[in-house]
Amino acid sequence: MPSSNTFDIKPIHDFVYRYVHDGLFSVDPFANMNRIASVTNDLDPDYDTNYNMDALDFLKTFNKESVDLVLFDPPL
């Protein structure tokens, strides 16, 4: 069950998907290889994300109260 990619752990994956796919606008500032959120970001340009920015700068691009859900799983 332990995994460095938290959203690949089945119970966590199922829980998150239940909310993300209810039409909520979601963002993931540390997406890594996950594509769960509506908009994804990772500092590493080797990951296929919408943005490759510092996480805080990424989050600042969204208007206040425009995001329903933030997936937060920072790297170790």
C-alpha positions as CSV (number, residue, x, y, z in Angstrom):
1,M,0.0,0.0,0.0
2,P,2.8,2.6,0.6
3,S,3.6,4.6,-2.4
4,S,5.5,7.8,-3.1
5,N,2.7,8.7,-5.5
6,T,-0.1,9.2,-3.0
7,F,-2.9,9.5,-5.6
8,D,-2.1,6.0,-7.0
9,I,-3.0,4.4,-3.6
10,K,-6.5,2.9,-4.4
11,P,-8.5,4.2,-1.4
12,I,-7.0,7.7,-1.8
13,H,-7.5,7.6,-5.6
14,D,-11.1,6.5,-5.3
15,F,-11.8,9.2,-2.6
16,V,-10.2,12.0,-4.7
17,Y,-11.9,10.9,-7.9
18,R,-15.3,11.0,-6.2
19,Y,-14.9,14.8,-5.7
20,V,-12.8,15.8,-8.7
21,H,-15.3,14.3,-11.2
22,D,-18.3,15.9,-9.6
23,G,-17.7,18.9,-11.8
24,L,-15.5,20.7,-9.3
25,F,-12.7,22.9,-10.7
26,S,-9.5,21.5,-9.3
27,V,-5.8,22.3,-9.4
28,D,-2.7,20.3,-8.5
29,P,0.4,22.4,-7.8
30,F,2.6,19.3,-7.4
31,A,1.1,17.0,-10.0
32,N,4.1,14.9,-10.8
33,M,2.7,12.2,-13.2
34,N,-0.9,12.6,-12.0
35,R,-3.6,14.0,-14.3
36,I,-6.5,14.0,-11.9
37,A,-7.0,17.8,-11.5
38,S,-8.6,20.1,-14.0
39,V,-5.3,22.0,-14.2
40,T,-1.9,20.5,-13.3
41,N,1.5,21.9,-12.5
42,D,4.9,20.6,-11.7
43,L,8.2,22.4,-11.5
44,D,9.9,19.6,-13.4
45,P,9.4,20.2,-17.2
46,D,9.8,16.5,-17.8
47,Y,6.3,15.9,-16.5
48,D,3.4,16.4,-18.9
49,T,1.5,19.1,-17.0
50,N,-0.3,22.2,-18.0
51,Y,2.3,24.4,-16.3
52,N,5.9,24.0,-15.1
53,M,6.0,26.7,-12.4
54,D,6.9,27.2,-8.8
55,A,3.8,25.9,-6.9
56,L,3.1,29.2,-5.1
57,D,3.4,31.2,-8.3
58,F,1.0,28.7,-10.0
59,L,-1.6,29.0,-7.2
60,K,-1.4,32.8,-7.4
61,T,-2.5,32.7,-11.1
62,F,-6.1,31.8,-10.0
63,N,-8.6,34.4,-8.9
64,K,-9.7,34.3,-5.3
65,E,-12.5,31.7,-4.8
66,S,-12.2,30.5,-8.4
67,V,-10.9,27.0,-7.4
68,D,-13.1,24.4,-5.8
69,L,-10.5,21.9,-4.8
70,V,-6.7,21.9,-4.5
71,L,-5.0,18.5,-4.6
72,F,-2.0,18.9,-2.3
73,D,0.6,16.2,-2.3
74,P,4.0,18.0,-2.2
75,P,7.2,16.0,-2.9
76,L,9.3,14.8,0.0
